[in-house]
Amino acid sequence: MNEAAPPVEQAEDPFAELRKTSDPRELRALAHPTRLALYEALGVHGSLTATQASKIVGGSPTSVAYHLRTLAKYGYAEEAGSSDGRERPWKLRAVGFDFSWDPDTPGSAAGKALHDLLFQRWLERREYYQTHRQQWPAEVREASGEFGFLLFGTLEEYRELRDACARLAMRYIDRIKDPSLRPEGSMMFEFNLFANPVELAPLDPADEEN
């Protein structure tokens, strides 16, 4: 008697806590240098008024307020409230976002624009660190760095490795929205993981025979 194999458990989505979107309008709103810089600034500082934010990202308080309202329109920021009646600060509403720029996904063109902007910012910050790394203490330089592997594996193994790295990073995401959770002595690091298939030039059949 043959027994049916037990169903394969679906791995929990490591990005379940992130805001998921495929709305082209929302993706285009995020794919703006000033709005992306504002989004990151709110994550660093916890809350900012438009005037404070303008000193970080550039532009006038009026233009920055417009971009903050746009982020709020799509659920990424919100007013934090002010008890003294002065200019109200803004804070993050959604910490992190998950989107696709796969050509088979609706809104892929807008997703590609956001991806390219994010990738550009990652590379610029990495290049800045490489150029100015001497300004950091030795222990910080030792903790920083890069590593890369060419690996062979099935798609299931690739997903397992990718998701394991993502779960480790997601353990710290609450500290973005709530600065009080950041331990004393903590500092901001950027951790990026790039994974993609690689095609190597095939060996000439004539060489294989030798």
mmCIF file of the C-alpha atoms, coordinates in Angstrom:
data_MODEL
# 
_entry.id   MODEL 
# 
loop_
_atom_site.group_PDB 
_atom_site.id 
_atom_site.type_symbol 
_atom_site.label_atom_id 
_atom_site.label_alt_id 
_atom_site.label_comp_id 
_atom_site.label_asym_id 
_atom_site.label_entity_id 
_atom_site.label_seq_id 
_atom_site.pdbx_PDB_ins_code 
_atom_site.Cartn_x 
_atom_site.Cartn_y 
_atom_site.Cartn_z 
_atom_site.occupancy 
_atom_site.B_iso_or_equiv 
_atom_site.pdbx_formal_charge 
_atom_site.auth_seq_id 
_atom_site.auth_comp_id 
_atom_site.auth_asym_id 
_atom_site.auth_atom_id 
_atom_site.pdbx_PDB_model_num 
ATOM 1   C CA . MET A 1 1   ? 0.000  0.000  0.000   1.00 0.00 ? 1   MET A CA 1 
ATOM 2   C CA . ASN A 1 2   ? 1.456  3.321  -1.045  1.00 0.00 ? 2   ASN A CA 1 
ATOM 3   C CA . GLU A 1 3   ? 1.082  6.252  1.273   1.00 0.00 ? 3   GLU A CA 1 
ATOM 4   C CA . ALA A 1 4   ? 0.766  9.726  -0.122  1.00 0.00 ? 4   ALA A CA 1 
ATOM 5   C CA . ALA A 1 5   ? 3.735  11.937 0.581   1.00 0.00 ? 5   ALA A CA 1 
ATOM 6   C CA . PRO A 1 6   ? 3.062  14.609 3.187   1.00 0.00 ? 6   PRO A CA 1 
ATOM 7   C CA . PRO A 1 7   ? 2.426  18.042 1.733   1.00 0.00 ? 7   PRO A CA 1 
ATOM 8   C CA . VAL A 1 8   ? 5.469  20.255 1.467   1.00 0.00 ? 8   VAL A CA 1 
ATOM 9   C CA . GLU A 1 9   ? 5.209  23.114 3.923   1.00 0.00 ? 9   GLU A CA 1 
ATOM 10  C CA . GLN A 1 10  ? 5.411  26.507 2.312   1.00 0.00 ? 10  GLN A CA 1 
ATOM 11  C CA . ALA A 1 11  ? 8.213  28.582 3.742   1.00 0.00 ? 11  ALA A CA 1 
ATOM 12  C CA . GLU A 1 12  ? 7.027  31.657 5.560   1.00 0.00 ? 12  GLU A CA 1 
ATOM 13  C CA . ASP A 1 13  ? 7.524  34.797 3.541   1.00 0.00 ? 13  ASP A CA 1 
ATOM 14  C CA . PRO A 1 14  ? 10.524 36.560 5.139   1.00 0.00 ? 14  PRO A CA 1 
ATOM 15  C CA . PHE A 1 15  ? 9.181  39.883 3.858   1.00 0.00 ? 15  PHE A CA 1 
ATOM 16  C CA . ALA A 1 16  ? 5.664  39.425 5.256   1.00 0.00 ? 16  ALA A CA 1 
ATOM 17  C CA . GLU A 1 17  ? 6.044  42.506 7.473   1.00 0.00 ? 17  GLU A CA 1 
ATOM 18  C CA . LEU A 1 18  ? 6.869  44.765 4.534   1.00 0.00 ? 18  LEU A CA 1 
ATOM 19  C CA . ARG A 1 19  ? 4.306  46.697 2.564   1.00 0.00 ? 19  ARG A CA 1 
ATOM 20  C CA . LYS A 1 20  ? 3.680  44.916 -0.728  1.00 0.00 ? 20  LYS A CA 1 
ATOM 21  C CA . THR A 1 21  ? 2.695  46.882 -3.791  1.00 0.00 ? 21  THR A CA 1 
ATOM 22  C CA . SER A 1 22  ? 2.329  46.480 -7.531  1.00 0.00 ? 22  SER A CA 1 
ATOM 23  C CA . ASP A 1 23  ? 0.397  49.719 -8.083  1.00 0.00 ? 23  ASP A CA 1 
ATOM 24  C CA . PRO A 1 24  ? 2.238  51.687 -10.805 1.00 0.00 ? 24  PRO A CA 1 
ATOM 25  C CA . ARG A 1 25  ? 1.124  55.002 -9.296  1.00 0.00 ? 25  ARG A CA 1 
ATOM 26  C CA . GLU A 1 26  ? 2.499  54.054 -5.919  1.00 0.00 ? 26  GLU A CA 1 
ATOM 27  C CA . LEU A 1 27  ? 5.758  52.793 -7.409  1.00 0.00 ? 27  LEU A CA 1 
ATOM 28  C CA . ARG A 1 28  ? 6.187  55.962 -9.453  1.00 0.00 ? 28  ARG A CA 1 
ATOM 29  C CA . ALA A 1 29  ? 5.588  58.046 -6.335  1.00 0.00 ? 29  ALA A CA 1 
ATOM 30  C CA . LEU A 1 30  ? 8.408  56.203 -4.573  1.00 0.00 ? 30  LEU A CA 1 
ATOM 31  C CA . ALA A 1 31  ? 10.722 56.370 -7.596  1.00 0.00 ? 31  ALA A CA 1 
ATOM 32  C CA . HIS A 1 32  ? 11.588 59.995 -6.899  1.00 0.00 ? 32  HIS A CA 1 
ATOM 33  C CA . PRO A 1 33  ? 14.995 60.934 -5.446  1.00 0.00 ? 33  PRO A CA 1 
ATOM 34  C CA . THR A 1 34  ? 13.626 63.444 -2.937  1.00 0.00 ? 34  THR A CA 1 
ATOM 35  C CA . ARG A 1 35  ? 10.818 61.183 -1.715  1.00 0.00 ? 35  ARG A CA 1 
ATOM 36  C CA . LEU A 1 36  ? 13.141 58.237 -1.349  1.00 0.00 ? 36  LEU A CA 1 
ATOM 37  C CA . ALA A 1 37  ? 15.607 60.404 0.571   1.00 0.00 ? 37  ALA A CA 1 
ATOM 38  C CA . LEU A 1 38  ? 12.757 61.641 2.789   1.00 0.00 ? 38  LEU A CA 1 
ATOM 39  C CA . TYR A 1 39  ? 11.587 58.096 3.418   1.00 0.00 ? 39  TYR A CA 1 
ATOM 40  C CA . GLU A 1 40  ? 15.085 57.115 4.532   1.00 0.00 ? 40  GLU A CA 1 
ATOM 41  C CA . ALA A 1 41  ? 15.502 60.268 6.637   1.00 0.00 ? 41  ALA A CA 1 
ATOM 42  C CA . LEU A 1 42  ? 12.307 59.503 8.564   1.00 0.00 ? 42  LEU A CA 1 
ATOM 43  C CA . GLY A 1 43  ? 13.636 56.012 9.194   1.00 0.00 ? 43  GLY A CA 1 
ATOM 44  C CA . VAL A 1 44  ? 16.882 57.406 10.585  1.00 0.00 ? 44  VAL A CA 1 
ATOM 45  C CA . HIS A 1 45  ? 15.517 60.230 12.732  1.00 0.00 ? 45  HIS A CA 1 
ATOM 46  C CA . GLY A 1 46  ? 12.135 58.829 13.778  1.00 0.00 ? 46  GLY A CA 1 
ATOM 47  C CA . SER A 1 47  ? 10.194 62.011 13.048  1.00 0.00 ? 47  SER A CA 1 
ATOM 48  C CA . LEU A 1 48  ? 10.915 65.263 11.215  1.00 0.00 ? 48  LEU A CA 1 
ATOM 49  C CA . THR A 1 49  ? 9.095  68.441 10.333  1.00 0.00 ? 49  THR A CA 1 
ATOM 50  C CA . ALA A 1 50  ? 9.180  69.600 6.734   1.00 0.00 ? 50  ALA A CA 1 
ATOM 51  C CA . THR A 1 51  ? 11.621 72.331 7.753   1.00 0.00 ? 51  THR A CA 1 
ATOM 52  C CA . GLN A 1 52  ? 13.950 69.864 9.463   1.00 0.00 ? 52  GLN A CA 1 
ATOM 53  C CA . ALA A 1 53  ? 13.712 67.429 6.566   1.00 0.00 ? 53  ALA A CA 1 
ATOM 54  C CA . SER A 1 54  ? 14.478 70.144 4.012   1.00 0.00 ? 54  SER A CA 1 
ATOM 55  C CA . LYS A 1 55  ? 17.866 70.684 5.676   1.00 0.00 ? 55  LYS A CA 1 
ATOM 56  C CA . ILE A 1 56  ? 18.648 67.001 5.155   1.00 0.00 ? 56  ILE A CA 1 
ATOM 57  C CA . VAL A 1 57  ? 17.350 66.313 1.653   1.00 0.00 ? 57  VAL A CA 1 
ATOM 58  C CA . GLY A 1 58  ? 17.510 69.816 0.200   1.00 0.00 ? 58  GLY A CA 1 
ATOM 59  C CA . GLY A 1 59  ? 14.756 71.939 -1.275  1.00 0.00 ? 59  GLY A CA 1 
ATOM 60  C CA . SER A 1 60  ? 12.380 74.351 0.404   1.00 0.00 ? 60  SER A CA 1 
ATOM 61  C CA . PRO A 1 61  ? 10.139 73.370 3.331   1.00 0.00 ? 61  PRO A CA 1 
ATOM 62  C CA . THR A 1 62  ? 7.154  73.913 1.034   1.00 0.00 ? 62  THR A CA 1 
ATOM 63  C CA . SER A 1 63  ? 8.395  71.476 -1.612  1.00 0.00 ? 63  SER A CA 1 
ATOM 64  C CA . VAL A 1 64  ? 9.422  68.952 1.040   1.00 0.00 ? 64  VAL A CA 1 
ATOM 65  C CA . ALA A 1 65  ? 5.967  69.203 2.634   1.00 0.00 ? 65  ALA A CA 1 
ATOM 66  C CA . TYR A 1 66  ? 4.465  68.356 -0.758  1.00 0.00 ? 66  TYR A CA 1 
ATOM 67  C CA . HIS A 1 67  ? 6.639  65.253 -1.053  1.00 0.00 ? 67  HIS A CA 1 
ATOM 68  C CA . LEU A 1 68  ? 5.759  64.220 2.501   1.00 0.00 ? 68  LEU A CA 1 
ATOM 69  C CA . ARG A 1 69  ? 2.065  64.521 1.682   1.00 0.00 ? 69  ARG A CA 1 
ATOM 70  C CA . THR A 1 70  ? 2.639  62.351 -1.386  1.00 0.00 ? 70  THR A CA 1 
ATOM 71  C CA . LEU A 1 71  ? 4.285  59.683 0.763   1.00 0.00 ? 71  LEU A CA 1 
ATOM 72  C CA . ALA A 1 72  ? 1.332  59.936 3.146   1.00 0.00 ? 72  ALA A CA 1 
ATOM 73  C CA . LYS A 1 73  ? -1.137 59.611 0.278   1.00 0.00 ? 73  LYS A CA 1 
ATOM 74  C CA . TYR A 1 74  ? 0.239  56.163 -0.507  1.00 0.00 ? 74  TYR A CA 1 
ATOM 75  C CA . GLY A 1 75  ? 0.580  55.067 3.121   1.00 0.00 ? 75  GLY A CA 1 
ATOM 76  C CA . TYR A 1 76  ? 4.323  55.455 3.683   1.00 0.00 ? 76  TYR A CA 1 
ATOM 77  C CA . ALA A 1 77  ? 4.303  58.435 6.058   1.00 0.00 ? 77  ALA A CA 1 
ATOM 78  C CA . GLU A 1 78  ? 1.900  60.130 8.426   1.00 0.00 ? 78  GLU A CA 1 
ATOM 79  C CA . GLU A 1 79  ? 1.723  63.177 10.649  1.00 0.00 ? 79  GLU A CA 1 
ATOM 80  C CA . ALA A 1 80  ? 3.047  62.480 14.116  1.00 0.00 ? 80  ALA A CA 1 
ATOM 81  C CA . GLY A 1 81  ? 0.974  65.219 15.743  1.00 0.00 ? 81  GLY A CA 1 
ATOM 82  C CA . SER A 1 82  ? 2.136  68.241 17.714  1.00 0.00 ? 82  SER A CA 1 
ATOM 83  C CA . SER A 1 83  ? 0.950  69.292 21.150  1.00 0.00 ? 83  SER A CA 1 
ATOM 84  C CA . ASP A 1 84  ? 2.263  72.849 20.963  1.00 0.00 ? 84  ASP A CA 1 
ATOM 85  C CA . GLY A 1 85  ? 0.477  73.897 17.778  1.00 0.00 ? 85  GLY A CA 1 
ATOM 86  C CA . ARG A 1 86  ? 3.705  74.403 15.873  1.00 0.00 ? 86  ARG A CA 1 
ATOM 87  C CA . GLU A 1 87  ? 4.722  72.767 12.612  1.00 0.00 ? 87  GLU A CA 1 
ATOM 88  C CA . ARG A 1 88  ? 3.749  69.125 12.794  1.00 0.00 ? 88  ARG A CA 1 
ATOM 89  C CA . PRO A 1 89  ? 6.401  66.439 12.461  1.00 0.00 ? 89  PRO A CA 1 
ATOM 90  C CA . TRP A 1 90  ? 6.076  63.454 10.151  1.00 0.00 ? 90  TRP A CA 1 
ATOM 91  C CA . LYS A 1 91  ? 6.953  59.832 10.814  1.00 0.00 ? 91  LYS A CA 1 
ATOM 92  C CA . LEU A 1 92  ? 7.015  56.560 8.925   1.00 0.00 ? 92  LEU A CA 1 
ATOM 93  C CA . ARG A 1 93  ? 3.817  54.612 8.603   1.00 0.00 ? 93  ARG A CA 1 
ATOM 94  C CA . ALA A 1 94  ? 5.169  51.683 6.582   1.00 0.00 ? 94  ALA A CA 1 
ATOM 95  C CA . VAL A 1 95  ? 8.681  50.414 7.258   1.00 0.00 ? 95  VAL A CA 1 
ATOM 96  C CA . GLY A 1 96  ? 10.081 48.848 4.120   1.00 0.00 ? 96  GLY A CA 1 
ATOM 97  C CA . PHE A 1 97  ? 8.344  47.845 0.925   1.00 0.00 ? 97  PHE A CA 1 
ATOM 98  C CA . ASP A 1 98  ? 8.314  44.776 -1.280  1.00 0.00 ? 98  ASP A CA 1 
ATOM 99  C CA . PHE A 1 99  ? 7.728  45.086 -5.010  1.00 0.00 ? 99  PHE A CA 1 
ATOM 100 C CA . SER A 1 100 ? 8.594  43.340 -8.247  1.00 0.00 ? 100 SER A CA 1 
ATOM 101 C CA . TRP A 1 101 ? 10.055 44.641 -11.474 1.00 0.00 ? 101 TRP A CA 1 
ATOM 102 C CA . ASP A 1 102 ? 9.732  41.323 -13.270 1.00 0.00 ? 102 ASP A CA 1 
ATOM 103 C CA . PRO A 1 103 ? 8.502  41.951 -16.842 1.00 0.00 ? 103 PRO A CA 1 
ATOM 104 C CA . ASP A 1 104 ? 5.554  39.593 -16.280 1.00 0.00 ? 104 ASP A CA 1 
ATOM 105 C CA . THR A 1 105 ? 4.340  41.634 -13.293 1.00 0.00 ? 105 THR A CA 1 
ATOM 106 C CA . PRO A 1 106 ? 1.797  44.447 -13.700 1.00 0.00 ? 106 PRO A CA 1 
ATOM 107 C CA . GLY A 1 107 ? 3.449  47.815 -13.255 1.00 0.00 ? 107 GLY A CA 1 
ATOM 108 C CA . SER A 1 108 ? 6.881  46.413 -14.073 1.00 0.00 ? 108 SER A CA 1 
ATOM 109 C CA . ALA A 1 109 ? 8.061  49.613 -15.795 1.00 0.00 ? 109 ALA A CA 1 
ATOM 110 C CA . ALA A 1 110 ? 7.369  51.665 -12.661 1.00 0.00 ? 110 ALA A CA 1 
ATOM 111 C CA . GLY A 1 111 ? 8.930  48.931 -10.543 1.00 0.00 ? 111 GLY A CA 1 
ATOM 112 C CA . LYS A 1 112 ? 12.034 48.955 -12.738 1.00 0.00 ? 112 LYS A CA 1 
ATOM 113 C CA . ALA A 1 113 ? 12.361 52.732 -12.291 1.00 0.00 ? 113 ALA A CA 1 
ATOM 114 C CA . LEU A 1 114 ? 12.207 52.346 -8.500  1.00 0.00 ? 114 LEU A CA 1 
ATOM 115 C CA . HIS A 1 115 ? 14.658 49.438 -8.568  1.00 0.00 ? 115 HIS A CA 1 
ATOM 116 C CA . ASP A 1 116 ? 17.149 51.415 -10.657 1.00 0.00 ? 116 ASP A CA 1 
ATOM 117 C CA . LEU A 1 117 ? 16.965 54.394 -8.295  1.00 0.00 ? 117 LEU A CA 1 
ATOM 118 C CA . LEU A 1 118 ? 17.470 52.184 -5.237  1.00 0.00 ? 118 LEU A CA 1 
ATOM 119 C CA . PHE A 1 119 ? 20.362 50.350 -6.886  1.00 0.00 ? 119 PHE A CA 1 
ATOM 120 C CA . GLN A 1 120 ? 22.009 53.646 -7.814  1.00 0.00 ? 120 GLN A CA 1 
ATOM 121 C CA . ARG A 1 121 ? 21.761 54.869 -4.214  1.00 0.00 ? 121 ARG A CA 1 
ATOM 122 C CA . TRP A 1 122 ? 23.226 51.612 -2.908  1.00 0.00 ? 122 TRP A CA 1 
ATOM 123 C CA . LEU A 1 123 ? 26.183 51.825 -5.260  1.00 0.00 ? 123 LEU A CA 1 
ATOM 124 C CA . GLU A 1 124 ? 26.812 55.505 -4.514  1.00 0.00 ? 124 GLU A CA 1 
ATOM 125 C CA . ARG A 1 125 ? 26.874 54.866 -0.784  1.00 0.00 ? 125 ARG A CA 1 
ATOM 126 C CA . ARG A 1 126 ? 29.135 51.858 -1.205  1.00 0.00 ? 126 ARG A CA 1 
ATOM 127 C CA . GLU A 1 127 ? 31.540 53.825 -3.388  1.00 0.00 ? 127 GLU A CA 1 
ATOM 128 C CA . TYR A 1 128 ? 31.531 56.675 -0.867  1.00 0.00 ? 128 TYR A CA 1 
ATOM 129 C CA . TYR A 1 129 ? 32.470 54.273 1.918   1.00 0.00 ? 129 TYR A CA 1 
ATOM 130 C CA . GLN A 1 130 ? 35.232 52.718 -0.180  1.00 0.00 ? 130 GLN A CA 1 
ATOM 131 C CA . THR A 1 131 ? 36.683 56.169 -0.861  1.00 0.00 ? 131 THR A CA 1 
ATOM 132 C CA . HIS A 1 132 ? 36.360 57.458 2.715   1.00 0.00 ? 132 HIS A CA 1 
ATOM 133 C CA . ARG A 1 133 ? 36.750 54.265 4.724   1.00 0.00 ? 133 ARG A CA 1 
ATOM 134 C CA . GLN A 1 134 ? 39.841 55.630 6.505   1.00 0.00 ? 134 GLN A CA 1 
ATOM 135 C CA . GLN A 1 135 ? 37.592 57.982 8.491   1.00 0.00 ? 135 GLN A CA 1 
ATOM 136 C CA . TRP A 1 136 ? 35.978 55.031 10.259  1.00 0.00 ? 136 TRP A CA 1 
ATOM 137 C CA . PRO A 1 137 ? 37.540 53.239 13.259  1.00 0.00 ? 137 PRO A CA 1 
ATOM 138 C CA . ALA A 1 138 ? 39.356 49.985 12.572  1.00 0.00 ? 138 ALA A CA 1 
ATOM 139 C CA . GLU A 1 139 ? 36.657 47.879 14.248  1.00 0.00 ? 139 GLU A CA 1 
ATOM 140 C CA . VAL A 1 140 ? 34.015 49.388 11.955  1.00 0.00 ? 140 VAL A CA 1 
ATOM 141 C CA . ARG A 1 141 ? 36.138 48.710 8.875   1.00 0.00 ? 141 ARG A CA 1 
ATOM 142 C CA . GLU A 1 142 ? 36.642 45.140 10.051  1.00 0.00 ? 142 GLU A CA 1 
ATOM 143 C CA . ALA A 1 143 ? 32.891 44.602 10.452  1.00 0.00 ? 143 ALA A CA 1 
ATOM 144 C CA . SER A 1 144 ? 32.202 46.085 7.028   1.00 0.00 ? 144 SER A CA 1 
ATOM 145 C CA . GLY A 1 145 ? 33.172 44.473 3.770   1.00 0.00 ? 145 GLY A CA 1 
ATOM 146 C CA . GLU A 1 146 ? 31.855 42.358 0.980   1.00 0.00 ? 146 GLU A CA 1 
ATOM 147 C CA . PHE A 1 147 ? 31.847 38.727 0.006   1.00 0.00 ? 147 PHE A CA 1 
ATOM 148 C CA . GLY A 1 148 ? 30.756 36.809 -3.025  1.00 0.00 ? 148 GLY A CA 1 
ATOM 149 C CA . PHE A 1 149 ? 30.368 33.214 -4.109  1.00 0.00 ? 149 PHE A CA 1 
ATOM 150 C CA . LEU A 1 150 ? 29.675 31.341 -7.309  1.00 0.00 ? 150 LEU A CA 1 
ATOM 151 C CA . LEU A 1 151 ? 27.450 28.497 -6.142  1.00 0.00 ? 151 LEU A CA 1 
ATOM 152 C CA . PHE A 1 152 ? 25.674 25.550 -7.691  1.00 0.00 ? 152 PHE A CA 1 
ATOM 153 C CA . GLY A 1 153 ? 22.249 24.668 -6.381  1.00 0.00 ? 153 GLY A CA 1 
ATOM 154 C CA . THR A 1 154 ? 18.633 24.050 -7.205  1.00 0.00 ? 154 THR A CA 1 
ATOM 155 C CA . LEU A 1 155 ? 16.068 26.842 -7.234  1.00 0.00 ? 155 LEU A CA 1 
ATOM 156 C CA . GLU A 1 156 ? 14.722 25.524 -3.934  1.00 0.00 ? 156 GLU A CA 1 
ATOM 157 C CA . GLU A 1 157 ? 18.184 25.756 -2.381  1.00 0.00 ? 157 GLU A CA 1 
ATOM 158 C CA . TYR A 1 158 ? 18.669 29.246 -3.777  1.00 0.00 ? 158 TYR A CA 1 
ATOM 159 C CA . ARG A 1 159 ? 15.359 30.412 -2.282  1.00 0.00 ? 159 ARG A CA 1 
ATOM 160 C CA . GLU A 1 160 ? 16.268 28.805 1.038   1.00 0.00 ? 160 GLU A CA 1 
ATOM 161 C CA . LEU A 1 161 ? 19.585 30.676 1.157   1.00 0.00 ? 161 LEU A CA 1 
ATOM 162 C CA . ARG A 1 162 ? 18.032 33.965 0.068   1.00 0.00 ? 162 ARG A CA 1 
ATOM 163 C CA . ASP A 1 163 ? 15.197 33.738 2.600   1.00 0.00 ? 163 ASP A CA 1 
ATOM 164 C CA . ALA A 1 164 ? 17.551 32.755 5.429   1.00 0.00 ? 164 ALA A CA 1 
ATOM 165 C CA . CYS A 1 165 ? 19.611 35.909 4.861   1.00 0.00 ? 165 CYS A CA 1 
ATOM 166 C CA . ALA A 1 166 ? 16.448 38.011 4.668   1.00 0.00 ? 166 ALA A CA 1 
ATOM 167 C CA . ARG A 1 167 ? 15.094 36.613 7.949   1.00 0.00 ? 167 ARG A CA 1 
ATOM 168 C CA . LEU A 1 168 ? 18.315 37.505 9.743   1.00 0.00 ? 168 LEU A CA 1 
ATOM 169 C CA . ALA A 1 169 ? 18.131 41.096 8.496   1.00 0.00 ? 169 ALA A CA 1 
ATOM 170 C CA . MET A 1 170 ? 14.414 41.409 9.305   1.00 0.00 ? 170 MET A CA 1 
ATOM 171 C CA . ARG A 1 171 ? 15.169 40.768 12.986  1.00 0.00 ? 171 ARG A CA 1 
ATOM 172 C CA . TYR A 1 172 ? 16.345 44.377 13.223  1.00 0.00 ? 172 TYR A CA 1 
ATOM 173 C CA . ILE A 1 173 ? 13.712 46.178 11.168  1.00 0.00 ? 173 ILE A CA 1 
ATOM 174 C CA . ASP A 1 174 ? 11.638 47.311 14.170  1.00 0.00 ? 174 ASP A CA 1 
ATOM 175 C CA . ARG A 1 175 ? 14.507 49.596 15.147  1.00 0.00 ? 175 ARG A CA 1 
ATOM 176 C CA . ILE A 1 176 ? 13.833 51.740 12.087  1.00 0.00 ? 176 ILE A CA 1 
ATOM 177 C CA . LYS A 1 177 ? 10.354 52.816 13.116  1.00 0.00 ? 177 LYS A CA 1 
ATOM 178 C CA . ASP A 1 178 ? 11.055 52.912 16.853  1.00 0.00 ? 178 ASP A CA 1 
ATOM 179 C CA . PRO A 1 179 ? 14.437 54.504 17.682  1.00 0.00 ? 179 PRO A CA 1 
ATOM 180 C CA . SER A 1 180 ? 13.967 53.580 21.359  1.00 0.00 ? 180 SER A CA 1 
ATOM 181 C CA . LEU A 1 181 ? 14.649 49.956 20.391  1.00 0.00 ? 181 LEU A CA 1 
ATOM 182 C CA . ARG A 1 182 ? 18.153 50.780 19.165  1.00 0.00 ? 182 ARG A CA 1 
ATOM 183 C CA . PRO A 1 183 ? 20.708 49.543 21.706  1.00 0.00 ? 183 PRO A CA 1 
ATOM 184 C CA . GLU A 1 184 ? 23.267 51.934 23.109  1.00 0.00 ? 184 GLU A CA 1 
ATOM 185 C CA . GLY A 1 185 ? 26.253 52.218 20.804  1.00 0.00 ? 185 GLY A CA 1 
ATOM 186 C CA . SER A 1 186 ? 24.334 51.063 17.735  1.00 0.00 ? 186 SER A CA 1 
ATOM 187 C CA . MET A 1 187 ? 25.120 52.587 14.367  1.00 0.00 ? 187 MET A CA 1 
ATOM 188 C CA . MET A 1 188 ? 23.562 52.429 10.950  1.00 0.00 ? 188 MET A CA 1 
ATOM 189 C CA . PHE A 1 189 ? 24.807 49.846 8.469   1.00 0.00 ? 189 PHE A CA 1 
ATOM 190 C CA . GLU A 1 190 ? 23.548 49.051 5.003   1.00 0.00 ? 190 GLU A CA 1 
ATOM 191 C CA . PHE A 1 191 ? 23.260 45.364 4.178   1.00 0.00 ? 191 PHE A CA 1 
ATOM 192 C CA . ASN A 1 192 ? 22.541 44.484 0.555   1.00 0.00 ? 192 ASN A CA 1 
ATOM 193 C CA . LEU A 1 193 ? 22.239 41.019 -0.924  1.00 0.00 ? 193 LEU A CA 1 
ATOM 194 C CA . PHE A 1 194 ? 22.423 40.530 -4.675  1.00 0.00 ? 194 PHE A CA 1 
ATOM 195 C CA . ALA A 1 195 ? 21.756 37.111 -6.145  1.00 0.00 ? 195 ALA A CA 1 
ATOM 196 C CA . ASN A 1 196 ? 21.347 36.234 -9.801  1.00 0.00 ? 196 ASN A CA 1 
ATOM 197 C CA . PRO A 1 197 ? 21.988 33.388 -12.230 1.00 0.00 ? 197 PRO A CA 1 
ATOM 198 C CA . VAL A 1 198 ? 25.304 33.410 -14.087 1.00 0.00 ? 198 VAL A CA 1 
ATOM 199 C CA . GLU A 1 199 ? 26.017 32.051 -17.540 1.00 0.00 ? 199 GLU A CA 1 
ATOM 200 C CA . LEU A 1 200 ? 29.618 31.106 -18.164 1.00 0.00 ? 200 LEU A CA 1 
ATOM 201 C CA . ALA A 1 201 ? 30.977 30.602 -21.663 1.00 0.00 ? 201 ALA A CA 1 
ATOM 202 C CA . PRO A 1 202 ? 30.677 26.906 -22.591 1.00 0.00 ? 202 PRO A CA 1 
ATOM 203 C CA . LEU A 1 203 ? 33.810 24.895 -23.234 1.00 0.00 ? 203 LEU A CA 1 
ATOM 204 C CA . ASP A 1 204 ? 34.591 24.269 -26.877 1.00 0.00 ? 204 ASP A CA 1 
ATOM 205 C CA . PRO A 1 205 ? 33.742 20.628 -27.743 1.00 0.00 ? 205 PRO A CA 1 
ATOM 206 C CA . ALA A 1 206 ? 37.171 20.247 -29.315 1.00 0.00 ? 206 ALA A CA 1 
ATOM 207 C CA . ASP A 1 207 ? 38.810 21.202 -26.030 1.00 0.00 ? 207 ASP A CA 1 
ATOM 208 C CA . GLU A 1 208 ? 36.666 18.705 -24.108 1.00 0.00 ? 208 GLU A CA 1 
ATOM 209 C CA . GLU A 1 209 ? 38.140 15.858 -26.138 1.00 0.00 ? 209 GLU A CA 1 
ATOM 210 C CA . ASN A 1 210 ? 41.723 16.793 -25.199 1.00 0.00 ? 210 ASN A CA 1 
# 
